[in-house]
Amino acid sequence: MNKWIPALQLTGIGFYIVICVVGGALAGWWLSDKNTIFLIIGLVIGLILAVYGVYHMIKTVIKSQKDKENGW
């Protein structure tokens, strides 16, 4: 079971990316009535949040793997 934990964490990263990008695009689409700039802004904000969140998630996974190797 211990081998599945990093795999499940990495799967969660994929879902996080989809939620951030699609959520940002939908929020921008909802705000944009006549101007598509809100759609672009929402998409960019979603991408930025996805990159930031993925960075922290991967950092956590790598740290937990290093702790296992060191015997913590």
PDB file with one MODEL, atoms N, CA, C and O in Angstrom:
MODEL        1
ATOM      1  N   MET A   1       0.812  -1.198   0.000  1.00  0.00           N
ATOM      2  CA  MET A   1       0.000   0.000   0.000  1.00  0.00           C
ATOM      3  C   MET A   1       0.857   1.264   0.000  1.00  0.00           C
ATOM      4  O   MET A   1       0.452   2.292  -0.542  1.00  0.00           O
ATOM      5  N   ASN A   2       2.036   1.186   0.607  1.00  0.00           N
ATOM      6  CA  ASN A   2       2.894   2.366   0.681  1.00  0.00           C
ATOM      7  C   ASN A   2       3.383   2.825  -0.684  1.00  0.00           C
ATOM      8  O   ASN A   2       3.699   4.001  -0.869  1.00  0.00           O
ATOM      9  N   LYS A   3       3.447   1.904  -1.639  1.00  0.00           N
ATOM     10  CA  LYS A   3       3.895   2.284  -2.986  1.00  0.00           C
ATOM     11  C   LYS A   3       2.823   3.068  -3.735  1.00  0.00           C
ATOM     12  O   LYS A   3       3.137   3.791  -4.680  1.00  0.00           O
ATOM     13  N   TRP A   4       1.581   2.936  -3.330  1.00  0.00           N
ATOM     14  CA  TRP A   4       0.485   3.606  -4.014  1.00  0.00           C
ATOM     15  C   TRP A   4       0.313   5.058  -3.584  1.00  0.00           C
ATOM     16  O   TRP A   4      -0.296   5.844  -4.310  1.00  0.00           O
ATOM     17  N   ILE A   5       0.826   5.421  -2.443  1.00  0.00           N
ATOM     18  CA  ILE A   5       0.603   6.775  -1.928  1.00  0.00           C
ATOM     19  C   ILE A   5       1.194   7.842  -2.854  1.00  0.00           C
ATOM     20  O   ILE A   5       0.484   8.793  -3.181  1.00  0.00           O
ATOM     21  N   PRO A   6       2.462   7.736  -3.298  1.00  0.00           N
ATOM     22  CA  PRO A   6       2.962   8.759  -4.231  1.00  0.00           C
ATOM     23  C   PRO A   6       2.214   8.769  -5.563  1.00  0.00           C
ATOM     24  O   PRO A   6       2.023   9.828  -6.160  1.00  0.00           O
ATOM     25  N   ALA A   7       1.792   7.600  -6.028  1.00  0.00           N
ATOM     26  CA  ALA A   7       1.046   7.546  -7.283  1.00  0.00           C
ATOM     27  C   ALA A   7      -0.293   8.262  -7.155  1.00  0.00           C
ATOM     28  O   ALA A   7      -0.708   8.978  -8.066  1.00  0.00           O
ATOM     29  N   LEU A   8      -0.960   8.070  -6.040  1.00  0.00           N
ATOM     30  CA  LEU A   8      -2.237   8.747  -5.824  1.00  0.00           C
ATOM     31  C   LEU A   8      -2.052  10.253  -5.641  1.00  0.00           C
ATOM     32  O   LEU A   8      -2.895  11.043  -6.066  1.00  0.00           O
ATOM     33  N   GLN A   9      -0.951  10.642  -5.011  1.00  0.00           N
ATOM     34  CA  GLN A   9      -0.681  12.070  -4.870  1.00  0.00           C
ATOM     35  C   GLN A   9      -0.436  12.704  -6.235  1.00  0.00           C
ATOM     36  O   GLN A   9      -0.897  13.816  -6.492  1.00  0.00           O
ATOM     37  N   LEU A  10       0.275  12.020  -7.098  1.00  0.00           N
ATOM     38  CA  LEU A  10       0.529  12.556  -8.433  1.00  0.00           C
ATOM     39  C   LEU A  10      -0.741  12.574  -9.281  1.00  0.00           C
ATOM     40  O   LEU A  10      -0.903  13.456 -10.125  1.00  0.00           O
ATOM     41  N   THR A  11      -1.630  11.628  -9.072  1.00  0.00           N
ATOM     42  CA  THR A  11      -2.917  11.655  -9.760  1.00  0.00           C
ATOM     43  C   THR A  11      -3.731  12.859  -9.306  1.00  0.00           C
ATOM     44  O   THR A  11      -4.414  13.494 -10.111  1.00  0.00           O
ATOM     45  N   GLY A  12      -3.658  13.167  -8.032  1.00  0.00           N
ATOM     46  CA  GLY A  12      -4.338  14.348  -7.512  1.00  0.00           C
ATOM     47  C   GLY A  12      -3.821  15.632  -8.137  1.00  0.00           C
ATOM     48  O   GLY A  12      -4.570  16.597  -8.286  1.00  0.00           O
ATOM     49  N   ILE A  13      -2.559  15.649  -8.500  1.00  0.00           N
ATOM     50  CA  ILE A  13      -1.989  16.820  -9.166  1.00  0.00           C
ATOM     51  C   ILE A  13      -2.662  17.049 -10.508  1.00  0.00           C
ATOM     52  O   ILE A  13      -2.949  18.187 -10.879  1.00  0.00           O
ATOM     53  N   GLY A  14      -2.911  15.977 -11.228  1.00  0.00           N
ATOM     54  CA  GLY A  14      -3.599  16.105 -12.511  1.00  0.00           C
ATOM     55  C   GLY A  14      -4.992  16.677 -12.367  1.00  0.00           C
ATOM     56  O   GLY A  14      -5.401  17.540 -13.145  1.00  0.00           O
ATOM     57  N   PHE A  15      -5.726  16.197 -11.370  1.00  0.00           N
ATOM     58  CA  PHE A  15      -7.056  16.734 -11.121  1.00  0.00           C
ATOM     59  C   PHE A  15      -6.987  18.201 -10.709  1.00  0.00           C
ATOM     60  O   PHE A  15      -7.844  18.995 -11.097  1.00  0.00           O
ATOM     61  N   TYR A  16      -5.984  18.562  -9.937  1.00  0.00           N
ATOM     62  CA  TYR A  16      -5.824  19.951  -9.499  1.00  0.00           C
ATOM     63  C   TYR A  16      -5.591  20.871 -10.698  1.00  0.00           C
ATOM     64  O   TYR A  16      -6.155  21.964 -10.761  1.00  0.00           O
ATOM     65  N   ILE A  17      -4.763  20.431 -11.646  1.00  0.00           N
ATOM     66  CA  ILE A  17      -4.494  21.232 -12.839  1.00  0.00           C
ATOM     67  C   ILE A  17      -5.782  21.461 -13.618  1.00  0.00           C
ATOM     68  O   ILE A  17      -6.077  22.584 -14.026  1.00  0.00           O
ATOM     69  N   VAL A  18      -6.546  20.394 -13.822  1.00  0.00           N
ATOM     70  CA  VAL A  18      -7.786  20.509 -14.583  1.00  0.00           C
ATOM     71  C   VAL A  18      -8.768  21.448 -13.896  1.00  0.00           C
ATOM     72  O   VAL A  18      -9.395  22.282 -14.550  1.00  0.00           O
ATOM     73  N   ILE A  19      -8.901  21.315 -12.589  1.00  0.00           N
ATOM     74  CA  ILE A  19      -9.845  22.159 -11.858  1.00  0.00           C
ATOM     75  C   ILE A  19      -9.435  23.628 -11.940  1.00  0.00           C
ATOM     76  O   ILE A  19     -10.286  24.495 -12.138  1.00  0.00           O
ATOM     77  N   CYS A  20      -8.141  23.917 -11.789  1.00  0.00           N
ATOM     78  CA  CYS A  20      -7.684  25.316 -11.840  1.00  0.00           C
ATOM     79  C   CYS A  20      -7.885  25.927 -13.223  1.00  0.00           C
ATOM     80  O   CYS A  20      -8.413  27.033 -13.342  1.00  0.00           O
ATOM     81  N   VAL A  21      -7.471  25.217 -14.264  1.00  0.00           N
ATOM     82  CA  VAL A  21      -7.549  25.772 -15.616  1.00  0.00           C
ATOM     83  C   VAL A  21      -9.005  25.904 -16.066  1.00  0.00           C
ATOM     84  O   VAL A  21      -9.409  26.950 -16.573  1.00  0.00           O
ATOM     85  N   VAL A  22      -9.782  24.853 -15.883  1.00  0.00           N
ATOM     86  CA  VAL A  22     -11.183  24.916 -16.307  1.00  0.00           C
ATOM     87  C   VAL A  22     -11.970  25.903 -15.450  1.00  0.00           C
ATOM     88  O   VAL A  22     -12.815  26.637 -15.962  1.00  0.00           O
ATOM     89  N   GLY A  23     -11.695  25.919 -14.149  1.00  0.00           N
ATOM     90  CA  GLY A  23     -12.378  26.874 -13.275  1.00  0.00           C
ATOM     91  C   GLY A  23     -12.064  28.312 -13.641  1.00  0.00           C
ATOM     92  O   GLY A  23     -12.960  29.156 -13.666  1.00  0.00           O
ATOM     93  N   GLY A  24     -10.808  28.598 -13.923  1.00  0.00           N
ATOM     94  CA  GLY A  24     -10.437  29.952 -14.335  1.00  0.00           C
ATOM     95  C   GLY A  24     -11.066  30.342 -15.655  1.00  0.00           C
ATOM     96  O   GLY A  24     -11.530  31.471 -15.816  1.00  0.00           O
ATOM     97  N   ALA A  25     -11.085  29.416 -16.603  1.00  0.00           N
ATOM     98  CA  ALA A  25     -11.689  29.708 -17.902  1.00  0.00           C
ATOM     99  C   ALA A  25     -13.199  29.916 -17.775  1.00  0.00           C
ATOM    100  O   ALA A  25     -13.759  30.818 -18.398  1.00  0.00           O
ATOM    101  N   LEU A  26     -13.854  29.081 -16.970  1.00  0.00           N
ATOM    102  CA  LEU A  26     -15.301  29.247 -16.785  1.00  0.00           C
ATOM    103  C   LEU A  26     -15.639  30.542 -16.057  1.00  0.00           C
ATOM    104  O   LEU A  26     -16.620  31.205 -16.394  1.00  0.00           O
ATOM    105  N   ALA A  27     -14.834  30.907 -15.064  1.00  0.00           N
ATOM    106  CA  ALA A  27     -15.061  32.168 -14.358  1.00  0.00           C
ATOM    107  C   ALA A  27     -14.877  33.350 -15.313  1.00  0.00           C
ATOM    108  O   ALA A  27     -15.662  34.298 -15.288  1.00  0.00           O
ATOM    109  N   GLY A  28     -13.855  33.294 -16.140  1.00  0.00           N
ATOM    110  CA  GLY A  28     -13.642  34.359 -17.123  1.00  0.00           C
ATOM    111  C   GLY A  28     -14.749  34.409 -18.159  1.00  0.00           C
ATOM    112  O   GLY A  28     -15.164  35.490 -18.575  1.00  0.00           O
ATOM    113  N   TRP A  29     -15.229  33.248 -18.579  1.00  0.00           N
ATOM    114  CA  TRP A  29     -16.317  33.197 -19.556  1.00  0.00           C
ATOM    115  C   TRP A  29     -17.605  33.765 -18.958  1.00  0.00           C
ATOM    116  O   TRP A  29     -18.375  34.441 -19.642  1.00  0.00           O
ATOM    117  N   TRP A  30     -17.826  33.481 -17.675  1.00  0.00           N
ATOM    118  CA  TRP A  30     -19.012  33.988 -17.003  1.00  0.00           C
ATOM    119  C   TRP A  30     -18.958  35.518 -16.876  1.00  0.00           C
ATOM    120  O   TRP A  30     -19.984  36.189 -16.981  1.00  0.00           O
ATOM    121  N   LEU A  31     -17.768  36.057 -16.652  1.00  0.00           N
ATOM    122  CA  LEU A  31     -17.619  37.504 -16.503  1.00  0.00           C
ATOM    123  C   LEU A  31     -17.654  38.251 -17.828  1.00  0.00           C
ATOM    124  O   LEU A  31     -18.006  39.430 -17.865  1.00  0.00           O
ATOM    125  N   SER A  32     -17.295  37.583 -18.909  1.00  0.00           N
ATOM    126  CA  SER A  32     -17.180  38.280 -20.188  1.00  0.00           C
ATOM    127  C   SER A  32     -18.503  38.233 -20.939  1.00  0.00           C
ATOM    128  O   SER A  32     -18.909  37.179 -21.427  1.00  0.00           O
ATOM    129  N   ASP A  33     -19.172  39.377 -21.032  1.00  0.00           N
ATOM    130  CA  ASP A  33     -20.391  39.473 -21.821  1.00  0.00           C
ATOM    131  C   ASP A  33     -20.059  39.903 -23.250  1.00  0.00           C
ATOM    132  O   ASP A  33     -20.436  39.236 -24.214  1.00  0.00           O
ATOM    133  N   LYS A  34     -19.361  41.005 -23.369  1.00  0.00           N
ATOM    134  CA  LYS A  34     -19.038  41.524 -24.697  1.00  0.00           C
ATOM    135  C   LYS A  34     -17.541  41.515 -24.974  1.00  0.00           C
ATOM    136  O   LYS A  34     -17.119  41.633 -26.124  1.00  0.00           O
ATOM    137  N   ASN A  35     -16.748  41.377 -23.937  1.00  0.00           N
ATOM    138  CA  ASN A  35     -15.303  41.465 -24.079  1.00  0.00           C
ATOM    139  C   ASN A  35     -14.685  40.134 -23.664  1.00  0.00           C
ATOM    140  O   ASN A  35     -15.017  39.606 -22.603  1.00  0.00           O
ATOM    141  N   THR A  36     -13.809  39.594 -24.470  1.00  0.00           N
ATOM    142  CA  THR A  36     -13.190  38.300 -24.163  1.00  0.00           C
ATOM    143  C   THR A  36     -11.944  38.431 -23.307  1.00  0.00           C
ATOM    144  O   THR A  36     -11.281  37.432 -23.025  1.00  0.00           O
ATOM    145  N   ILE A  37     -11.617  39.639 -22.892  1.00  0.00           N
ATOM    146  CA  ILE A  37     -10.412  39.821 -22.084  1.00  0.00           C
ATOM    147  C   ILE A  37     -10.549  39.120 -20.741  1.00  0.00           C
ATOM    148  O   ILE A  37      -9.552  38.648 -20.194  1.00  0.00           O
ATOM    149  N   PHE A  38     -11.771  39.040 -20.193  1.00  0.00           N
ATOM    150  CA  PHE A  38     -11.968  38.357 -18.915  1.00  0.00           C
ATOM    151  C   PHE A  38     -11.730  36.856 -19.049  1.00  0.00           C
ATOM    152  O   PHE A  38     -11.240  36.215 -18.119  1.00  0.00           O
ATOM    153  N   LEU A  39     -12.076  36.303 -20.197  1.00  0.00           N
ATOM    154  CA  LEU A  39     -11.811  34.890 -20.444  1.00  0.00           C
ATOM    155  C   LEU A  39     -10.313  34.624 -20.442  1.00  0.00           C
ATOM    156  O   LEU A  39      -9.853  33.640 -19.862  1.00  0.00           O
ATOM    157  N   ILE A  40      -9.566  35.483 -21.079  1.00  0.00           N
ATOM    158  CA  ILE A  40      -8.107  35.333 -21.123  1.00  0.00           C
ATOM    159  C   ILE A  40      -7.507  35.532 -19.738  1.00  0.00           C
ATOM    160  O   ILE A  40      -6.611  34.788 -19.338  1.00  0.00           O
ATOM    161  N   ILE A  41      -7.993  36.533 -19.003  1.00  0.00           N
ATOM    162  CA  ILE A  41      -7.494  36.782 -17.655  1.00  0.00           C
ATOM    163  C   ILE A  41      -7.811  35.598 -16.741  1.00  0.00           C
ATOM    164  O   ILE A  41      -6.957  35.174 -15.962  1.00  0.00           O
ATOM    165  N   GLY A  42      -9.011  35.068 -16.829  1.00  0.00           N
ATOM    166  CA  GLY A  42      -9.379  33.906 -16.021  1.00  0.00           C
ATOM    167  C   GLY A  42      -8.533  32.689 -16.347  1.00  0.00           C
ATOM    168  O   GLY A  42      -8.136  31.943 -15.452  1.00  0.00           O
ATOM    169  N   LEU A  43      -8.259  32.490 -17.617  1.00  0.00           N
ATOM    170  CA  LEU A  43      -7.411  31.375 -18.028  1.00  0.00           C
ATOM    171  C   LEU A  43      -5.985  31.539 -17.516  1.00  0.00           C
ATOM    172  O   LEU A  43      -5.376  30.573 -17.057  1.00  0.00           O
ATOM    173  N   VAL A  44      -5.453  32.745 -17.591  1.00  0.00           N
ATOM    174  CA  VAL A  44      -4.094  32.997 -17.109  1.00  0.00           C
ATOM    175  C   VAL A  44      -4.021  32.825 -15.594  1.00  0.00           C
ATOM    176  O   VAL A  44      -3.064  32.243 -15.084  1.00  0.00           O
ATOM    177  N   ILE A  45      -5.014  33.322 -14.879  1.00  0.00           N
ATOM    178  CA  ILE A  45      -5.026  33.154 -13.419  1.00  0.00           C
ATOM    179  C   ILE A  45      -5.115  31.674 -13.062  1.00  0.00           C
ATOM    180  O   ILE A  45      -4.439  31.219 -12.140  1.00  0.00           O
ATOM    181  N   GLY A  46      -5.944  30.916 -13.785  1.00  0.00           N
ATOM    182  CA  GLY A  46      -6.042  29.475 -13.557  1.00  0.00           C
ATOM    183  C   GLY A  46      -4.720  28.764 -13.805  1.00  0.00           C
ATOM    184  O   GLY A  46      -4.341  27.869 -13.049  1.00  0.00           O
ATOM    185  N   LEU A  47      -4.022  29.160 -14.859  1.00  0.00           N
ATOM    186  CA  LEU A  47      -2.712  28.556 -15.148  1.00  0.00           C
ATOM    187  C   LEU A  47      -1.691  28.895 -14.073  1.00  0.00           C
ATOM    188  O   LEU A  47      -0.904  28.039 -13.670  1.00  0.00           O
ATOM    189  N   ILE A  48      -1.699  30.131 -13.609  1.00  0.00           N
ATOM    190  CA  ILE A  48      -0.760  30.533 -12.562  1.00  0.00           C
ATOM    191  C   ILE A  48      -1.035  29.759 -11.274  1.00  0.00           C
ATOM    192  O   ILE A  48      -0.106  29.279 -10.623  1.00  0.00           O
ATOM    193  N   LEU A  49      -2.304  29.638 -10.909  1.00  0.00           N
ATOM    194  CA  LEU A  49      -2.653  28.870  -9.710  1.00  0.00           C
ATOM    195  C   LEU A  49      -2.269  27.398  -9.867  1.00  0.00           C
ATOM    196  O   LEU A  49      -1.821  26.768  -8.909  1.00  0.00           O
ATOM    197  N   ALA A  50      -2.443  26.855 -11.059  1.00  0.00           N
ATOM    198  CA  ALA A  50      -2.083  25.459 -11.295  1.00  0.00           C
ATOM    199  C   ALA A  50      -0.583  25.248 -11.141  1.00  0.00           C
ATOM    200  O   ALA A  50      -0.159  24.284 -10.503  1.00  0.00           O
ATOM    201  N   VAL A  51       0.219  26.125 -11.712  1.00  0.00           N
ATOM    202  CA  VAL A  51       1.674  25.984 -11.612  1.00  0.00           C
ATOM    203  C   VAL A  51       2.121  26.128 -10.165  1.00  0.00           C
ATOM    204  O   VAL A  51       2.957  25.354  -9.697  1.00  0.00           O
ATOM    205  N   TYR A  52       1.580  27.099  -9.456  1.00  0.00           N
ATOM    206  CA  TYR A  52       1.939  27.321  -8.052  1.00  0.00           C
ATOM    207  C   TYR A  52       1.568  26.115  -7.188  1.00  0.00           C
ATOM    208  O   TYR A  52       2.370  25.659  -6.374  1.00  0.00           O
ATOM    209  N   GLY A  53       0.365  25.609  -7.368  1.00  0.00           N
ATOM    210  CA  GLY A  53      -0.088  24.468  -6.589  1.00  0.00           C
ATOM    211  C   GLY A  53       0.679  23.199  -6.899  1.00  0.00           C
ATOM    212  O   GLY A  53       1.006  22.430  -5.995  1.00  0.00           O
ATOM    213  N   VAL A  54       0.971  22.974  -8.179  1.00  0.00           N
ATOM    214  CA  VAL A  54       1.725  21.781  -8.572  1.00  0.00           C
ATOM    215  C   VAL A  54       3.131  21.826  -7.990  1.00  0.00           C
ATOM    216  O   VAL A  54       3.656  20.804  -7.549  1.00  0.00           O
ATOM    217  N   TYR A  55       3.734  22.992  -7.987  1.00  0.00           N
ATOM    218  CA  TYR A  55       5.068  23.136  -7.414  1.00  0.00           C
ATOM    219  C   TYR A  55       5.069  22.702  -5.949  1.00  0.00           C
ATOM    220  O   TYR A  55       5.944  21.948  -5.522  1.00  0.00           O
ATOM    221  N   HIS A  56       4.101  23.172  -5.192  1.00  0.00           N
ATOM    222  CA  HIS A  56       4.046  22.820  -3.766  1.00  0.00           C
ATOM    223  C   HIS A  56       3.688  21.358  -3.550  1.00  0.00           C
ATOM    224  O   HIS A  56       4.201  20.727  -2.626  1.00  0.00           O
ATOM    225  N   MET A  57       2.821  20.815  -4.381  1.00  0.00           N
ATOM    226  CA  MET A  57       2.456  19.404  -4.242  1.00  0.00           C
ATOM    227  C   MET A  57       3.633  18.491  -4.548  1.00  0.00           C
ATOM    228  O   MET A  57       3.878  17.525  -3.826  1.00  0.00           O
ATOM    229  N   ILE A  58       4.356  18.792  -5.609  1.00  0.00           N
ATOM    230  CA  ILE A  58       5.510  17.958  -5.975  1.00  0.00           C
ATOM    231  C   ILE A  58       6.610  18.099  -4.935  1.00  0.00           C
ATOM    232  O   ILE A  58       7.295  17.125  -4.621  1.00  0.00           O
ATOM    233  N   LYS A  59       6.786  19.300  -4.400  1.00  0.00           N
ATOM    234  CA  LYS A  59       7.785  19.501  -3.353  1.00  0.00           C
ATOM    235  C   LYS A  59       7.462  18.635  -2.137  1.00  0.00           C
ATOM    236  O   LYS A  59       8.364  18.073  -1.516  1.00  0.00           O
ATOM    237  N   THR A  60       6.186  18.526  -1.797  1.00  0.00           N
ATOM    238  CA  THR A  60       5.766  17.697  -0.672  1.00  0.00           C
ATOM    239  C   THR A  60       6.016  16.217  -0.944  1.00  0.00           C
ATOM    240  O   THR A  60       6.478  15.493  -0.063  1.00  0.00           O
ATOM    241  N   VAL A  61       5.713  15.768  -2.158  1.00  0.00           N
ATOM    242  CA  VAL A  61       5.926  14.366  -2.520  1.00  0.00           C
ATOM    243  C   VAL A  61       7.409  14.025  -2.469  1.00  0.00           C
ATOM    244  O   VAL A  61       7.787  12.975  -1.950  1.00  0.00           O
ATOM    245  N   ILE A  62       8.245  14.898  -3.001  1.00  0.00           N
ATOM    246  CA  ILE A  62       9.690  14.652  -3.001  1.00  0.00           C
ATOM    247  C   ILE A  62      10.229  14.644  -1.573  1.00  0.00           C
ATOM    248  O   ILE A  62      11.075  13.815  -1.236  1.00  0.00           O
ATOM    249  N   LYS A  63       9.748  15.556  -0.735  1.00  0.00           N
ATOM    250  CA  LYS A  63      10.201  15.602   0.651  1.00  0.00           C
ATOM    251  C   LYS A  63       9.814  14.327   1.398  1.00  0.00           C
ATOM    252  O   LYS A  63      10.609  13.802   2.178  1.00  0.00           O
ATOM    253  N   SER A  64       8.605  13.828   1.165  1.00  0.00           N
ATOM    254  CA  SER A  64       8.183  12.604   1.853  1.00  0.00           C
ATOM    255  C   SER A  64       8.996  11.404   1.378  1.00  0.00           C
ATOM    256  O   SER A  64       9.278  10.504   2.169  1.00  0.00           O
ATOM    257  N   GLN A  65       9.375  11.372   0.108  1.00  0.00           N
ATOM    258  CA  GLN A  65      10.202  10.282  -0.399  1.00  0.00           C
ATOM    259  C   GLN A  65      11.611  10.344   0.201  1.00  0.00           C
ATOM    260  O   GLN A  65      12.189   9.309   0.534  1.00  0.00           O
ATOM    261  N   LYS A  66      12.159  11.548   0.338  1.00  0.00           N
ATOM    262  CA  LYS A  66      13.480  11.687   0.941  1.00  0.00           C
ATOM    263  C   LYS A  66      13.448  11.289   2.415  1.00  0.00           C
ATOM    264  O   LYS A  66      14.394  10.685   2.918  1.00  0.00           O
ATOM    265  N   ASP A  67      12.354  11.630   3.107  1.00  0.00           N
ATOM    266  CA  ASP A  67      12.228  11.242   4.518  1.00  0.00           C
ATOM    267  C   ASP A  67      12.157   9.732   4.661  1.00  0.00           C
ATOM    268  O   ASP A  67      12.707   9.180   5.615  1.00  0.00           O
ATOM    269  N   LYS A  68      11.498   9.059   3.744  1.00  0.00           N
ATOM    270  CA  LYS A  68      11.438   7.585   3.791  1.00  0.00           C
ATOM    271  C   LYS A  68      12.812   6.994   3.575  1.00  0.00           C
ATOM    272  O   LYS A  68      13.177   6.027   4.244  1.00  0.00           O
ATOM    273  N   GLU A  69      13.584   7.552   2.657  1.00  0.00           N
ATOM    274  CA  GLU A  69      14.923   7.052   2.378  1.00  0.00           C
ATOM    275  C   GLU A  69      15.860   7.267   3.560  1.00  0.00           C
ATOM    276  O   GLU A  69      16.756   6.457   3.797  1.00  0.00           O
ATOM    277  N   ASN A  70      15.660   8.350   4.301  1.00  0.00           N
ATOM    278  CA  ASN A  70      16.505   8.646   5.456  1.00  0.00           C
ATOM    279  C   ASN A  70      16.042   7.937   6.715  1.00  0.00           C
ATOM    280  O   ASN A  70      16.707   8.018   7.747  1.00  0.00           O
ATOM    281  N   GLY A  71      14.912   7.243   6.650  1.00  0.00           N
ATOM    282  CA  GLY A  71      14.439   6.484   7.789  1.00  0.00           C
ATOM    283  C   GLY A  71      13.564   7.225   8.757  1.00  0.00           C
ATOM    284  O   GLY A  71      13.391   6.777   9.891  1.00  0.00           O
ATOM    285  N   TRP A  72      13.010   8.332   8.358  1.00  0.00           N
ATOM    286  CA  TRP A  72      12.144   9.118   9.246  1.00  0.00           C
ATOM    287  C   TRP A  72      10.826   8.447   9.308  1.00  0.00           C
ATOM    288  O   TRP A  72       9.923   8.923   9.997  1.00  0.00           O
TER     289      TRP A  72
ENDMDL
END
